[in-house]
């Protein structure tokens, strides 16, 4: 009896060690995968606050919550199973799909720039005025979830590419951890951003002089912060989308632009040795963004006749 119990305890200990090792594998893979997707995360955090703007303060957090739930649904219902099927049956398709998603991000950014230059955004605002607040909220949430689907697909595909050499179970665990942590982080930051003006109003009404000045400063700063976020979001779309395309071109041995980007990185690092890594990153990101703008503008130009028909 004692020997049977000892054997059972040994089995339990072995299973526990195996589970701990698997958890370590998943955690390590998730960290590696998440670090590769940081550019898209910046893009996501910069783009999303705009979808909650223009509503009464009591609706801002519920809207963010709805978008976050839609993001989790995108990742866990559609993208995670799809990523596992790709990894198991068509790993060759990961890079083309990444490039397609990157091209879409570039197109979105180019379209924003074209609208800003040509005033097309004003027409969209006029169309929104015809909607009720409930209809507008549904439209905004739906638009945010659609955009999130593309960004989340990029995150999951980048994460998958970085752990493609691991067993399927580890890949699935890593992607699940990345999806959950990134969603919580992004939408936590977004909620903080959209409520910052309310925090400022609360502080501005307080009795303390310093707190009141901080509150007033926050209220005055928020329109500028949101405008800056819009610019950062557009730039991040170009940088991330263009970078994905440049990397994909290298995978397909179309090396002119990848070599140009790498040359710019090394030249900038050599010219500014004190901040060589940062300078090299900026140079590479700039070439990626120019590539992204070129691709996005070409797609927008190709689709322009179809827009005119509508």
C-alpha positions as CSV (number, residue, x, y, z in Angstrom):
1,X,0.0,0.0,0.0
2,X,2.8,2.4,1.0
3,X,4.7,1.5,-2.2
4,X,1.6,2.2,-4.3
5,X,1.1,5.5,-2.6
6,X,4.8,6.4,-3.2
7,X,4.5,5.5,-6.9
8,X,1.3,7.6,-7.2
9,X,3.1,10.6,-5.5
10,X,6.0,10.1,-7.9
11,X,3.6,10.2,-10.9
12,X,2.0,13.3,-9.5
13,X,5.4,15.0,-9.1
14,X,6.4,14.0,-12.6
15,X,3.2,15.4,-14.0
16,X,3.7,18.6,-12.0
17,X,7.2,19.0,-13.4
18,X,6.0,18.4,-16.9
19,X,3.2,21.0,-16.5
20,X,5.7,23.5,-15.0
21,X,8.1,23.0,-17.9
22,X,5.2,23.4,-20.4
23,X,4.1,26.6,-18.6
24,X,7.7,27.9,-18.8
25,X,7.8,27.1,-22.5
26,X,4.5,28.9,-23.1
27,X,5.6,31.9,-21.0
28,X,8.9,32.2,-22.8
29,X,7.3,31.8,-26.2
30,X,4.6,34.3,-25.4
31,X,7.3,36.8,-24.3
32,X,9.2,36.3,-27.5
33,X,6.1,36.6,-29.6
34,X,4.7,39.6,-27.8
35,X,7.9,41.6,-28.2
36,X,7.8,41.1,-32.0
37,X,4.3,42.5,-32.2
38,X,5.0,45.7,-30.2
39,X,4.7,47.9,-33.2
40,X,1.1,46.8,-34.0
41,X,0.3,47.2,-30.3
42,X,1.4,50.9,-30.5
43,X,-0.8,51.3,-33.6
44,X,-3.8,49.7,-31.9
45,X,-3.5,51.9,-28.7
46,X,-3.1,55.0,-30.8
47,X,-6.0,54.3,-33.2
48,X,-8.7,53.1,-30.8
49,X,-9.3,56.2,-28.6
50,X,-10.8,58.0,-31.6
51,X,-13.7,55.6,-31.7
52,X,-14.9,56.6,-28.2
53,X,-14.7,60.3,-28.8
54,X,-17.8,62.4,-29.3
55,X,-20.0,60.6,-26.9
56,X,-21.2,61.6,-23.4
57,X,-18.7,60.6,-20.6
58,X,-21.0,57.9,-19.3
59,X,-20.9,56.0,-22.6
60,X,-17.1,56.2,-23.1
61,X,-16.1,53.2,-20.9
62,X,-19.0,51.0,-22.1
63,X,-17.9,51.6,-25.7
64,X,-14.3,50.7,-24.9
65,X,-15.6,47.6,-23.1
66,X,-17.6,46.6,-26.2
67,X,-14.6,47.1,-28.4
68,X,-12.4,45.0,-26.1
69,X,-14.9,42.2,-26.0
70,X,-15.0,42.3,-29.8
71,X,-11.2,42.2,-29.9
72,X,-11.2,39.1,-27.6
73,X,-13.8,37.5,-29.9
74,X,-11.7,38.3,-32.9
75,X,-8.6,36.7,-31.4
76,X,-10.0,33.6,-29.7
77,X,-12.9,32.7,-31.9
78,X,-11.5,33.4,-35.4
79,X,-7.8,34.2,-35.3
80,X,-6.3,31.7,-32.9
81,X,-8.0,28.6,-34.5
82,X,-7.1,30.0,-37.9
83,X,-3.5,30.5,-36.9
84,X,-3.3,26.9,-35.6
85,X,-4.7,25.6,-38.9
86,X,-2.2,27.7,-40.8
87,X,0.7,26.4,-38.7
88,X,-0.4,22.8,-39.0
89,X,-1.4,22.7,-42.7
90,X,-0.1,25.8,-44.6
91,X,2.9,27.5,-42.8
92,X,4.0,28.9,-46.1
93,X,0.9,31.1,-46.1
94,X,1.8,33.1,-43.0
95,X,4.2,35.6,-44.8
96,X,1.8,36.3,-47.7
97,X,-1.1,36.9,-45.3
98,X,1.1,39.2,-43.2
99,X,2.0,41.2,-46.3
100,X,-1.7,41.4,-47.2
101,X,-2.6,42.7,-43.8
102,X,0.4,45.1,-43.9
103,X,-0.8,46.4,-47.3
104,X,-4.3,47.0,-45.8
105,X,-2.8,49.0,-42.9
106,X,-0.8,51.1,-45.4
107,X,-4.0,51.7,-47.4
108,X,-5.9,52.8,-44.3
109,X,-3.1,55.2,-43.4
110,X,-2.9,56.6,-46.9
111,X,-6.6,57.1,-47.0
112,X,-6.5,59.0,-43.8
113,X,-3.8,61.3,-45.2
114,X,-5.8,61.8,-48.5
115,X,-8.9,62.6,-46.5
116,X,-7.0,65.1,-44.3
117,X,-5.6,66.8,-47.4
118,X,-8.8,66.7,-49.5
119,X,-11.4,67.3,-46.8
120,X,-13.1,64.0,-47.3
121,X,-13.3,63.6,-43.5
122,X,-15.9,66.4,-43.4
123,X,-18.2,64.4,-45.6
124,X,-18.1,61.5,-43.2
125,X,-18.9,63.8,-40.3
126,X,-21.9,65.1,-42.1
127,X,-23.1,61.5,-42.7
128,X,-22.6,60.7,-39.0
129,X,-24.9,63.6,-38.0
130,X,-27.8,61.8,-39.6
131,X,-27.4,58.9,-37.2
132,X,-29.0,58.7,-33.7
133,X,-26.6,58.3,-30.8
134,X,-27.4,54.6,-30.5
135,X,-26.9,54.0,-34.2
136,X,-23.6,56.0,-34.1
137,X,-22.4,54.0,-31.1
138,X,-23.1,50.8,-32.9
139,X,-21.4,52.1,-36.1
140,X,-18.3,53.2,-34.2
141,X,-18.0,49.9,-32.2
142,X,-18.5,47.9,-35.5
143,X,-15.8,50.0,-37.2
144,X,-13.4,49.7,-34.3
145,X,-13.9,45.9,-34.2
146,X,-13.3,45.6,-37.9
147,X,-10.1,47.6,-37.6
148,X,-9.1,45.5,-34.6
149,X,-9.6,42.4,-36.6
150,X,-6.9,43.5,-39.0
151,X,-4.6,44.6,-36.2
152,X,-5.2,41.5,-34.2
153,X,-4.6,39.3,-37.2
154,X,-1.2,41.1,-37.7
155,X,-0.4,40.6,-34.0
156,X,-1.3,36.9,-34.1
157,X,0.5,36.3,-37.4
158,X,3.7,38.1,-36.1
159,X,3.5,36.1,-32.9
160,X,2.9,32.8,-34.8
161,X,5.9,33.5,-37.1
162,X,8.2,34.0,-34.0
163,X,7.2,30.7,-32.4
164,X,6.6,28.6,-35.5
165,X,9.5,26.2,-34.5
166,X,7.7,25.2,-31.3
167,X,5.2,22.4,-30.8
168,X,1.6,23.2,-31.7
169,X,0.5,23.2,-28.0
170,X,3.1,25.7,-27.1
171,X,2.2,27.8,-30.1
172,X,-1.5,27.8,-29.1
173,X,-0.6,28.6,-25.5
174,X,1.7,31.4,-26.4
175,X,-0.8,33.0,-28.8
176,X,-3.5,32.8,-26.2
177,X,-1.3,34.5,-23.6
178,X,-0.2,37.2,-26.1
179,X,-3.8,37.8,-27.2
180,X,-5.1,38.1,-23.6
181,X,-2.3,40.3,-22.3
182,X,-2.2,42.6,-25.3
183,X,-5.9,43.1,-25.3
184,X,-6.0,43.9,-21.5
185,X,-3.0,46.2,-21.9
186,X,-4.2,48.1,-25.0
187,X,-7.7,48.7,-23.8
188,X,-6.6,49.5,-20.3
189,X,-4.4,52.3,-21.8
190,X,-7.2,53.4,-24.1
191,X,-9.7,53.6,-21.2
192,X,-7.2,55.7,-19.3
193,X,-6.7,58.0,-22.3
194,X,-10.4,58.6,-23.0
195,X,-11.2,59.3,-19.3
196,X,-8.2,61.6,-18.7
197,X,-10.2,64.7,-19.4
198,X,-12.8,63.6,-16.8
199,X,-9.9,63.2,-14.3
200,X,-8.8,66.7,-15.2
201,X,-12.2,68.1,-14.6
202,X,-12.4,66.4,-11.2
203,X,-9.0,67.7,-10.2
204,X,-9.9,71.2,-11.5
205,X,-12.8,71.4,-9.1
206,X,-10.7,70.4,-6.0
207,X,-9.7,72.9,-3.3
208,X,-5.9,72.4,-3.6
209,X,-4.1,74.9,-5.8
210,X,-1.6,72.4,-7.3
211,X,-4.3,69.8,-8.0
212,X,-6.5,72.4,-9.6
213,X,-3.7,73.6,-11.9
214,X,-2.9,70.0,-12.9
215,X,-6.6,69.4,-13.6
216,X,-6.9,72.4,-15.8
217,X,-3.7,71.5,-17.6
218,X,-5.0,68.0,-18.3
219,X,-8.3,69.4,-19.7
220,X,-6.4,71.9,-22.0
221,X,-3.9,69.2,-23.1
222,X,-6.3,66.4,-24.0
223,X,-7.5,67.8,-27.4
224,X,-3.8,68.1,-28.4
225,X,-3.0,64.6,-27.0
226,X,-5.8,63.1,-29.1
227,X,-4.7,65.0,-32.2
228,X,-1.1,63.7,-31.6
229,X,-2.4,60.2,-31.1
230,X,-4.2,60.4,-34.4
231,X,-1.0,61.4,-36.1
232,X,1.0,58.7,-34.2
233,X,-1.6,56.1,-35.2
234,X,-1.4,57.0,-38.9
235,X,2.4,57.0,-38.8
236,X,2.4,53.7,-36.9
237,X,0.2,52.1,-39.6
238,X,2.7,53.2,-42.3
239,X,5.7,52.1,-40.2
240,X,4.2,48.7,-39.2
241,X,2.5,47.9,-42.5
242,X,5.6,49.0,-44.5
243,X,7.9,47.1,-42.2
244,X,5.9,43.9,-42.7
245,X,6.0,44.4,-46.5
246,X,9.8,45.0,-46.4
247,X,10.3,41.9,-44.3
248,X,8.1,39.9,-46.6
249,X,9.9,41.1,-49.7
250,X,13.2,39.8,-48.1
251,X,11.5,36.4,-47.5
252,X,10.7,36.3,-51.3
253,X,14.2,37.4,-52.2
254,X,13.0,40.8,-53.6
255,X,15.9,42.5,-51.8
256,X,16.2,46.0,-53.3
257,X,14.0,47.7,-50.7
258,X,15.1,45.5,-47.8
259,X,18.8,46.2,-48.6
260,X,17.9,49.9,-48.8
261,X,16.3,49.8,-45.4
262,X,19.2,47.9,-43.9
263,X,21.7,50.3,-45.5
264,X,19.8,53.2,-44.0
265,X,19.9,51.5,-40.6
266,X,23.7,51.0,-40.7
267,X,24.4,54.4,-42.1
268,X,22.4,56.2,-39.4
269,X,24.0,54.0,-36.7
270,X,27.5,54.8,-38.0
271,X,26.7,58.6,-38.3
272,X,25.4,58.8,-34.8
273,X,27.4,56.3,-32.7
274,X,26.3,57.8,-29.4
275,X,22.7,56.8,-30.1
276,X,23.5,54.2,-32.8
277,X,20.7,51.7,-32.1
278,X,18.0,54.4,-31.8
279,X,19.2,56.2,-34.9
280,X,19.3,52.9,-36.9
281,X,15.8,52.0,-35.8
282,X,14.5,55.5,-36.9
283,X,16.2,55.2,-40.3
284,X,14.8,51.7,-40.8
285,X,11.3,52.8,-39.7
286,X,11.5,55.8,-42.0
287,X,12.2,53.6,-45.1
288,X,9.5,51.2,-44.0
289,X,7.0,54.1,-43.6
290,X,7.9,55.5,-47.1
291,X,7.4,52.0,-48.5
292,X,4.1,51.8,-46.7
293,X,2.9,55.2,-48.0
294,X,3.9,54.2,-51.5
295,X,2.0,50.9,-51.3
296,X,-1.0,52.5,-49.6
297,X,-1.3,55.4,-52.0
298,X,-1.1,53.0,-54.9
299,X,-4.0,50.9,-53.5
300,X,-6.0,54.0,-52.8
301,X,-5.5,55.3,-56.3
302,X,-6.5,51.9,-57.7
303,X,-9.7,51.9,-55.6
304,X,-10.6,55.5,-56.3
305,X,-12.8,54.8,-59.3
306,X,-14.9,52.5,-57.2
307,X,-15.3,55.2,-54.5
308,X,-16.5,57.7,-57.1
309,X,-19.2,55.3,-58.3
310,X,-20.7,55.3,-54.8
